[in-house]
Amino acid sequence: MPRPALARPAAASGAVLSALALSACVPNAAASDQAITVDSSNDACTVSATEVPSGTVVFDVTNSGDDVTEFYVLASDGLRIITEVENVGPGITRQLVAQVAPGDYLTQCRPGMTGDGVQAAFTVTDSGQDVATGDRAEALTAAGDQYLLYVRDQIQTLQDKTDAFLAAYTAGDDDQARALYADARVHWERVEPVAESFGDLDPMMDAREADLAEGDTWTGWHRIEKNLWPPAEGYDLTDAERQDLADKLAADTAELASRVAADDFTITASQIGNGAKELLDEVAKGKITGEEEIWSHTDLWDFQANVDGASVAYGVLHDVVAETDPALVEELDSRFSELNDLLAQHGSIDDGFALYTDLTEDQIVELARSVDALSEPLSRLTAAAVL
């Protein structure tokens, strides 16, 4: 079946997005009757309200602790992520704009970005009001529908390429498996915030060794990565162990595809905008540091894929934001173009990238600065689209 084509902004021709966002955490220039303050300390998560009417809500998240933190709004089961803001450094305030439907939720702060964090009940009552009206409401709905097509297409491609990768891996054709690894993961990285919204699947599919708590079972992409690029002798797995890992990753990928294909699975405009920023945060957390693909060193494939995904997210909101904040559109077009031009100096997804270990320190710094320059204006995308 042909894949649906999506329009992209002029600045994102060909490939498309992420960074050191911690140094430029400037709140969105937005006002709301539903502004809620969140104070995340070392051991507490103080939310100024536990009940709000449905609509657009702005969370001003301040980190008063000593370590990096993150803030989530979770479904009542504590697993599905409705919206989130990550990488909030000590002394920093980040703004999270979200469209929330009536229902029961949980708020959660995670000091140190590890563990179960601090959760509390959060209720959204029915305001009876639409977030937007008229042509703008229709445009935002269309953006959500278009982005959902993109997500479903990427995850279907992920499933297809994962099957081919795992076939080589379980057959013991390690050279072929290594050749297929980075290209398959591109399709995960492009839609990573959606995949991460299923809190049960993401740790099983994409956990790094450094993410594990004592006693955790390690499965997924990076467990296989370590087996294919062993750091030393003695990291071999038996054929049965390989098969178990492959079966688990294949089943989890199929489950992810099933969930996003469900008739009741939708994506809102605020989730699209926040997801674009999260993709840049993903670069800052792992790709620009070389920590994501610590054995294969294929971080630049992931880097470009995160940028691709953020650019598509921006692209489906482009026309709405062009009406509300044309200056922001001009800046984002320019920043995306600059970052993509820098990445192109090191290769492409189609032709292959340099390994992360081949980059010089100056090249890494240059990429980090470009990501940082994009991160700040991108943090204003959601507010420009939905407020």
N, C-alpha and C positions, 0 to 999 in steps of 0.2 A: 504494500500500500504506500502511495507517495507520502512523504513527510510534509506537513504544512509549513509554508514559508512565512516568516515574520518580518515585518518592517523594522529597520534599525535606523538610529540617528546617523546623520552624515558623518559624525566623528568616529563612528564605530564600523567603518567599512571593513569587510573581511572577517576580522576576529574581534572579540570583545571582552577584562576588568580587574585589583584590590590593595593592607599597608600599615605603616607605623602610625596608626590613627591615634595612639595615646597622647601624642604631643599636641594634637590640634582638636581637642574635644570641645567644640564650640556648640552650644545648644541651638536648636532651631529657633529662628525668629518667628515665633508663633504665640498666639494667646488663645486661651480656651476657658470657658466657664467650668470645665471639668479638669482643671489642672490639679494633679495629685503629687505631693512630694514623697519621695522615698529616701530614707537614710539607711544606707548599708554600712554597718560598723563591723568590727571583728567578729561579733557574735550575735548581732541582732539585725532585724529588718523592719524598720519602723515606717509603715505606710500611713499617710495622713487620713485616708478614708478607706473603709472596708465595703462600702456600697456606693454605686454610682448608677445613673440612668444610662441606657444604651446610647450609642453614638460614638463620636470621636473623643477619645480621652488622651490627655497629655500627662505622662509620668516624668517628673523631674527627678532623676536618680542621682543622688550625691553619695560619694564614697567617703565616709569619715573614718574608715579603718586604715590599716597599715599595708594591706595587700590589694592587688587587683581584684575587682569583684564583677559580678554580672547580675542582672535582674530579669526575671521571667514572669509572664502571666501564663499559667498552665490550665489545661482542662481539669475538670474536677477529679479525674482519675490520676492526676499527677504525672501522666506520661506524655500527653500531646502538648507541644509548645504552641501557644496561640501567638505570642509575640515575645521578643527578647531584646535586650541591649547587653553587649558583652564588652570586655576590656575597659572597664571604668577604673581608671587609676586612682590612687589615693589623692584626696583633695579635689577630684574632678567631678563636675556635674555633667551628665549626658541626658538628653531629652529623647523620650520614646513616645512617638505618636501612634495610636492604635485605634482601629475601629472595632468596637466590641458589641456583640449581640447579647440579648438577655440570656442569663444563665448563671450557674454556679461555677466559680473558678478558684484557683489558688494563686497567690503571689509567692515569689521565692527569690531570696537573695542568696548568692553563693560566694561568700568571701574566699579568696584564693582560687575561685573557679573550679573547686573540687568538692566532692562529697555531696551529701543530700541538701545542704544549705538550710535556710530558715524559711519555713512555709507558714502561710496563714490563709484563712478563707477570704474570698473576695466575691461579692455578689453584684451582678449587673441586672438592674430592673428594666422593665420595658418602658421606654420613654414615649413610644408611639410616633417618633419622629424619624424621618429619613436623614441620613448623613448629608446627602446632597440631593438637589432637585433638578428637574429639567434636563437640558442637554448635558450638563456636567455629570449628573448622575448616570446618564446613559453612557457617557464616555468612560467613566470609571468602571462601570459594569463590563463594558466591552474590553477594557484593559485587562480585567481579571480573567475574562474568558480567553483572551488571546494568550496571556501568559500561561494559563492552565494547559492550553494546547502545546505550548513549548515544553512545559515540564513533562507532560505525558510522552511527548516525542523523545526527549532526552532519556527518560527512564526506560522506555522501550529499547532504545539504542544501547543503553547501558546493559540491559538484560541480554541482548543479542551478543554484544562483544564480551560480556562476562562469560557467557557459555563457551565461546570460542577460546578464551583465555584459559578457562578451567579444563577444557578438553586437552589442551596442550600440557597443562600442569599435571593432570592425573596420568597422562600417557608418559610422563617422564621426559618430555621434550622441553627442557629448561630454556634452551636458547629461544625457541619460539614463544614460550610463556613470557620470558623477559621482554621480548620484542612487542608483545601485545599488552603488557601491563599498563603502561602510562596512557596509551591511547584509549583503553577501556575506561580508566578512571576519570578521564576528561568529562565524561557524561554524568558522573556522580558529582564532580566538583562544580559543574555549571549550575546545578540546582541544589547545592548542599543545604541551604536553609530549609527547603521543603523536606528533604530527607531527614534533617535533624529534628523537624517538628514531630516526628514519630520517635518519641524518646526511648522506646524499647528497641527499635531497629538500629539506630545509629551506633550505639556502643558495640553491638555485635558485628557490625559491618565495617566500621572505620576507626575503631579504637587503636591508638598507638600504644606501644609498650609502656611509655611514660605515663599514660592515662590510667593504668590499671591500679586498682587498690589490692591489698593483700587478699589472696584467695579468689580473685576474679579469674574466670576462664577466658583466655584470649583467643578470639576467632576473627575472621574477616580478612580484608585486603592486606593489612600491614603484618599480620601473622604470616601470611603467604609470602609477602615481600621479603621478610627476614630469612625465610627458607630458600628463596631464589637468589638472594644476595647475602649469603651468610657472612657475618663479620669475622669468623674464625672457623677452625676445624671443630667438628663435634656438634654441628647444628642441623644434621640430617634428620629427616623424618621418614618413617616407614611408608610404604605404599598405602597402607590402611589409614595412617594418620593424615596423609595428603588427601585421600578420598573423603575422609570425614570433614576436613576443612572445606573442601570443594563443595560437598553436598550442602553444608551449612550456608556458605555464601550464596550458592545458587538458590536455595530455598528462601533466604532472607531477601534477595533481590527480587524474586518472583512475588513475595509478599508486598514489598514496596510498590511494585508495578500494579498489583491488584488494588492497593489502597488508593493510589492516586487516580486510578481508572474508575473508582466507585462513583455512582451518580450523585451522591451527596457530598463529594469532596469538592470544595470551592476554595478560591484564593481571592482575598480582598485587595483593594488598592493599597491599603496601609501595609499589608503583609508583603506586597511586591516592593514597595519603597524601602521598608525596613530590611527586607531580604537583600536588596542591593548593597546596603551599608554593611550587613553581616558578611557578605562575600569579601568585601575589602578587609574587614576585621580578620577573616580567615587567613588572608595573605599575611597580615601583620603577626598573627599568632604562630604560623608554622612555615609558610612558604618563603617569606623573605629571610627567615632565620635558618632555613635548611633542615628544620626539625620534622617536617611532615613526611618526607620520603628519606629517612635517615640512612637507609641501606642502599636504595636504588639511585638516590640523588636525582630523581626526575621531577624535582620541585617546580621547574619552570613550566612543565605541562600543566600542573595543577594551578600555578599562578595565572597562566593565560586563561585557563578554563574559568577560574573565579572571575576574572575580568570580563570574559565573554558573558557569563551569567548576569553580572551586574549591569552590563551594557544593554542586554536584552530587557531586563527589568526597567531600566531607565527608558528604553525605547518605547515600551508600551504605554508609559506615562508621559512621554515627551509632549504630545499635543496639548494635554491638559495643563501641564506645567508651563508650556509656552504662553498660554493665556494668562496665567496667574503670576508668573515670575520669569519674564523673558531674559532678564540678566542672568538668572541661575542657569537657564538652558545654554546660554552662550558660554558661560564658564565651564559647565559640565562637558559640552562638546569639545572645548579646547583641552581640558584635562584628560579626557578619555583618549583623545588623539595623541597627546604627548606620551602617555603611558604605553599605548599600543606601539608607537614608534620605537620606544626604548626596548620593549620586549622583542620586537622584530629584529633588532640587532643581534639577538642571541638565537634566532631560529623561528620555527613555527610549529603548530600542532601537526600539520600535514607532513612537513619535511623533517621534523625533529628539532629539539632544542639542545643547547649545550647542557651538560650536567652541572648541577649546582656547584660542585667542587671545582669546576673549571672557571668560575667567575672570580674576578679580582675583588678585593675589598672595595675599591672605588666604584666598580660596577654595581655591587650590592647596595652601596650607599646611594648611588644615583637612582636605582629602582625604588628604594625605600622613600626617598624624597618625593618622587613622582606619585607614589601611592598616597603619601601623606597629603600632597597637594590636592588630590582628588577626594580624599576622605572627608574633608571639611564641607565642601559644597554638597557632596552626596548625602551628608547627614541632614541636609535641609530639604531633600527631595520629598519625603512623605508629607511634611507639613505643607509644602507648596501644592501638592496634589490634592489633599483631602480636607484642608482647613479653609 
